Amino acid sequence: MPIALNQLARIENKKMQVPATNYFTEIKFYSFHQFGCRNILSAILILAGLVLTHDIHASNHHFSECLARIESQARTEGISDKTVYQVLSKAKHIPRVIELDRRQPEFTQTFANYFSTRINDERIQRGRELLAKHRTLLHQIQQETGVPAQYLVSFWGLETNYGGYFGDWSVPDSLATLACDPRRSTFFTQELLNAMRILDAGDIPAERMIGSWAGAMGHMQFMPSTFLRYAKDIDGDGRRDLWGSIPDAMGSAANFLRQLGWIPGLDWGQEVRLPPSFDYSLAGRDQLLSMADWSNYGVTTVAGETLPATAQKAALLVPAGHQGPAFLITQNFHIIMRWNRSEFYAVSVGHLADRIAGAAALHRIPPVDQVKISREQVRQLQLDLLALGIDAGEADGVMGSATRQAISRFQQNTQRIADGHLDAALLIAIREAASTEPR
C-alpha cells in the first residue's frame, strides 16, 4: 500500500505542482471547478501516502537507532560479535507485536469462563497418557526435586497444550520490537540480551528460537531470563533445549518450581464444602488459618468428612462467589502463582494435576456467568469504592485480590453475603451508593 501511494504521489505531484518536500507546510486548495472531484480525491490519497511514508521512515530510523544502542550494550556485556550481528543485523520491527502489547481485553474474564476453557476431558485424558508415557523420567525428576509428576504435566498442558503450540513468532524479532518501544523498553532490552546469551551458549539456533509474541519460549514458555536462571540439560547432550527435549523441558520446570520454594509432600490445596451459615469474610489468600481452625468453622472435605486437625496453614478461595466451588489452598498454591500471578491459573494448574492423577471432577461446578463486566466498569467500580471510603487498590480495571476484598467489605457493610464476588446487580448497587455519597 505505501509503495503504491508513493508512486501515485510522484505522478500527481507533477500534475498539481505541489512539491512533495513541502507537504507539511504548503498545501494548496482548489475549488471543484478548478480541480475536479477526481483530482481532489487524488490529492487526499497523495497526502495520506506522503504522511504514511514519513511515519514509516521515522519509525524505521528510530528502530535502527535503538538497535545501534542495544548493539553497543551487548558488546559491552560480552555477547559475541557473531551473535550480535546474527540477531541485530536481521532484526525486524513487527507492528503487530506492538498492537498485541497494547491490546487489553474489553471484558474481565470470569472464573467459570477461564476454568471451562482450560479444563476439559480431552486435556485431562491427554495428560494421563503423557504421564504414563514419561513416568520413568518424571519419577526421576520428582525424586530429585520433590515436584510431583502430575504438576509438571499440568503446567505443560496449560502452557502449550502439551507442546502442541509454542507460538509462531521469532523471539529475537519480537523482543527487539518491544525493546525499541518506550512502554517497557528496559525490561525487554534485558530479555533480548538474555536471548542473545542463550544463542551464544549454543542451546538453540536463532532460526529455532520461536515463541510467543512477548518472547516466552519452549514447552513451558520460559522467558529468556527464566531460561538462563533455571533451564537444565537433563538429557546430557550439552544443550538446554526446551523446544525439542522433553527431559530438558520437564527438568527445567521442576528446577524452577523448586527454586521458587516448592514444598515436597504438600499438595496445592483441595476443594472443600462450607456450611450454610459460613462467614465469607474469612475468604482471601492472605487470611491463613490452621486446618484445625477451618474445621472448627465447619469446613469439611467435599465428601463431608472432617478435615485433619493439623497446624498446617491454609487460606480459603471462592473464585466464583458463594454459589461456586470453595478451595483451601496451601503454600504451594502461592508458589504456582509465582509462575503466573493469577489465582484462576493456579486453581486450574492444581485441579488439572489432580484430574491427571485420577481425581474426580469438581463437586460444585462454577455457575455459568450470564453478564460480562467490562474493564471500564471495573475501573469505575474501583473509583466508586474509593469514594465510599473503601480502598480497592489502583483504579486499573483489573479485578485483583485488593478489589475483591474491597467488594467484600462493601458487602459486609450492606448486610450481603461477603464473598467478594461481583455481578451486575452488585455493580449497580455500588454505583448508586457512590452517587449518593456526600462529597
N, C-alpha and C positions, 0 to 999 in steps of 0.2 A: 504493500500500500504506500509507504513513504517514497519508494522509488518511482512509482507511477505518478505521484503528486509532484515530485521534483521535476520529472520530465515535462509534465504539463506546465509547471511554473516557468521553465525556461522558454517554452513556446509562447505562452501568454504574456510573459514579461515584455517580449519584443512587440507584441500587438499593442499592449497598453502603455509601453514606455514608462513603466514603473520599476525603477532599479530594485533588484532583489535585496541589495545591501541596505536599502533604506526602508524596509517593510515595517519596521517598528516605529519610525518617526514620520514617514511621509506616505500617506495613503490617500489617493485622490478618489473622490466620489463623483460619479457621473449620473445624470438623470436617465430614466428609462429611454427617453427619446434619443439621447446622445449615445447610449451604450448598449441598450437592449438587454432583455431578461437573460439571454444565454450568456452574455459576457459578464453580467453581474454574478451569475452562478459560478462562472469560471473564476472570477476574482475571489469569491469566497473560498473555492477549492484551493486556489493558489495560496491565499493567506494561511489556510489551515495547514497546507503542506509545508510552507516555509516555517511556520511556528513549530510544527511537529519535528521537522528536520533539525531546527535549532535545539529543541529539547533533547532529542536523541544525541546530538553531538555533545551537548553539555553533560548529559548523563554518562556517555562513553568517556569523556575527558575526566570526569570525577572518578569513575571506576578505575581508569588507568593510573591516576594519581594515587588512589587508595592502594592499589596493588603494588605500586612502587614503594610505598611506606611499609607495607607488610613484607615485601621482599627484603628491605633493609633490616627490619626487625628479625626476620627469620635467619638471615645470615649472622646477625649479632648473637642470636641464641644457639648457634651451632648446627643449624639444619644444613644438610649438604647442598652444594651448588646444583647437583644433578636433580634433586627433589624439588628445590625451589624453582628451577627452570621448568621442570616437567609439569608442575602444578600451575604456577602463576603465568607462564607464557601462554598456556592454553585455557586459562580460566575464562569462563563465560558468565556474563551477567544475565540472570534469569528473572525477568519481571514477575513471572508467575509465583516465584518463591516469596517475593515481597507482598504480593496480593494475599497469599496464604498466611503470611505472618501477621498481616493487618486484620485479616478476617476474624470477626468474633461471631459466635453463634447467636442468632437472633433470640432464641428461646433457651431458658435454662433447662437442662436435662433432668428429668425425674429419675428416682431410683428404679421405678418399675420399668421405664424405657431402657435405661442403661443396663440393668441386670438381664432383661429378657433378650436383648440383642447379643449378649456375650455368653450367656449360659444356655446351651441348648443340647438336645440329645446327640446331635452329630459331633459336636465338640467334645462332649463327655466320652462318647464311645471311641473316638479317635485318640483321646488322651489315654484311655485304658489300654488300647492296642500298643501305643508307643511306650507306655510304662512297662508292659510285658516284654516288648522287643528290646528295650535298653535296660532291662532290670539289672544285669550284672554291672554295667557301667555306673548306673545310678546308685546302686547299693554301695559300690566302692566310694563314690563321691560322698554319699551320706556318712559312711564310716569316717571319712577324713574331715568333714566339715560340720557334721551334725544337722545338715539341712535335708529333710526328708524328700524322697524322690518325687512324690506326688506334687509337692510345691514347685519344684523345678519344671515339671511337665505343665503345671498350671500357668506359670509365668510364660512359658513357651507358647502355649495356646492363645493367651490373651495378647501377647506382643506381636506375633507374626502368624497366628493360626498354624502353629507347628512348622514354621519355615515356609509356609505357602506364599507369603508375601513379605519381602524385605523392604519394599519401596522400590521405585524405579528412577531415582534421582542420582546424579553424580554428586557424591558427598563433597568433593573439593569445590565444585561449581556452586552448589547450594551454600556452603559455608563462606565462600568468597563473596557471594552476593549479599549475604546477611552481614558479613564483616564490614562491608562497604556501605551499609545502610546505617544512618545515625541512631536508630532506635535502640539497638543493643550491640553496637559495634565492638565494644571492649570484650564482651563475652564471646561473641562469635569469632573475633580475631584470634583469641586464645584457642578456641576449638579448631580453627583452621590450622594454626601452628601445630596443634596436637595431632591432627590428621596427617600433616606432613611428617611428623616424628614417627608415626605408625608406618608410613611408606618408607621412611629412612631405615627402619628396623627390618624391613623385608617381610612383614607379616602378610601383606596383601599388595598386589599391583594396583596402580591407580585406576585402571580400567575396570577392576572388580570391586572398587570401593563404592558400592551402591547402597543407598539407604533412603530414609525419609527426606522430605523437603527441608527439614530442620537439622539434618545431619546424624540422626540415630541410625545405627548400623547392625547388621547381622541378625541371627536368630533371636537374640534377646534385646535388640535395639539399644545398644550401648552408644552413648555419645563418645567422641574421641577421648575426652578427659577421663571418663569412666573406664574406657578400654585400657588406657595407659596405666591406670592405677590398679585395676582388678583382673584384667584378662590374663589367662594362663594357657600354656601349651601343655595340654593333657595327653594328647596322642603321641608326643615325643618327636614330631617332625621338625622341630626347630622354629616353628611359626605359631603365632596365636591367631588362628583362623576361625573367626566367629561366623563366617559365612558358609564355609564348606565342611567344617569339622564339628559333628555333634558332641564328641568328647570335650573339645575346647569350649564350645558354647555352654554346655551344662556345667562344666567345672568352673568356668569363669563366673557364671551366675551364682553358683554356690559360694564361691570365694567372696563375691560382692556382698551377699547376704550375711555371711559370717563376719566380715569386716564391719558391716553396719551394726552388728551386735546381736545376731540371731541367737536365741537361747535354745540349745538342743533339748529335746524331750518335752518342749512346751508347744501346744497347738496354737493356732491363730485366734481361736475363740469357738463359740458354738451358738446355735440358735436356742433360745430359751422361751419358756412360757411365763407370762406375767399375770398376776391376779387381777380381777376386775377393778379393784379399788387402788391400783398401783399409782404411786406418785411419780409422774413422768418428769418432774423437775430434777429427779436424780439422774436422768439420762445425760449423756455427753462424755466424750472420750477423755476429758480431763478430770472426771469425777471417779476416782478409783476407790473401790471398796473390796474387802476380802470376800471370798466365795461364801464364807460363813455369814457375813453380813447380808449378802444378797439373798441367801437362803432365809434369813430372818425377815426380810422384806416380802417373802412369799414367792420369790423367783424359783422356778423348778426347771428341770430338763423338759424338752418337748413331749416326752413320754409321761410327764407328771411326777418324775422321781425327784427326790431331794438332792440338791447339789452337794458335792463333797464339802464337808466342814473344814476347809483348809484356810490358811492365811494367804494363799495365792491371790494377788490383786487382779481385779478386772474392772472394766468400765462397761456401761450399757449403751448400745446404739439402737435407735429406732429410725432408720433412714427413710421409711415411708410413713412415719407417724404411728399413732396408736392402732390404726387399722391394719398395719403391715407387720412383718416379722420383727422380732427383737433379738439382739445378739449381745452376749457377753464377750468382750474382746480382751485379749491379753497383751503383754508387751510385744510379742511377735507381730501382732497386728500393726503396731506402731513402726516396726521395722519394715514391714511391707509398704507402709506409707512413705518411708524414706526412699523407696524405689520410685513411687508415683504418689504425689501428695493429694490423693483423692480417696475419701472414705468409701465411695462406691467401688472404686477399683480394688481397694484392699479387701472389701467384703467379697467381691467377685473372685479374686485370687483364692481366698480361703475356702469359699464354698466349692469352687471348681476343683480344688485339690481334694476336698472331702469326697466329692462325687467320683473323681477319678479313682480314688482309693476304695470305692464301693459303698459310700454312704447314700442315704435316701435323699430325695428332693426336700425342699423347704416344707416345713409343716404348715406355715402360714404364707401364702403367696401374696406378694405386694399387690395392692389394689390397682386396677388399670386406671391410669390418670386420664381424665377427660379434658381438662383445661390446661393449656400451655400458658406459662407465665414468662414474659419477655425479660431480657436483661434490663431494659429501661424501667420496667415495672419494679424489678428488684432494687434498682438504684433508687427509685422514688420511695420504695418501702424503707430502705436504709435511712434516707433523709427524714421520713416521717417518724421512724422510731427515735431518731436523734431529737426531733422536735418534741417528742413525748418524754424526753429525759432518759432514754434507754440507748446505751451505746451499742451500735450494731457493727462497729468497725468502719473501715473506709467505704464510702459510697461508690463502689466499683461495679455494681450489678452482678456480683458473684455471690452465690448462696453458700457461703462458708460456715464454719462452726460458730464464729462470732455472731453472724446474722441469725443462725438458728437459735442460739442461746438468747439473743435479744427477743426473738419471736416468743420463745418460751416464757420470758419474763412478762411480756405483754399478756400472754395467755393467763398467767398466774394472776396478774393484776385485774383481769376482767372475768375471773372465775370460769375459765375454759380449761380443757384438758391440756396441760402444759407439755406437749410432746415436741414443740419446736417445728412442727410441720406446717407448711404454708399451702393454702388452697385459695381459690378465687374469693370465697366468702370472707376469709380472714384478711386477705389483702384489702378488700373494700372496707372492712371494719377498722383497720389500722389507718387507712387514708382518711376516713371520716373522723376518727378520733384526733388525728393530727390537724385536720382542717378546723376543728372547733377549739383546739388548744389555744389559750390566751398567749399572745406574743409579748 
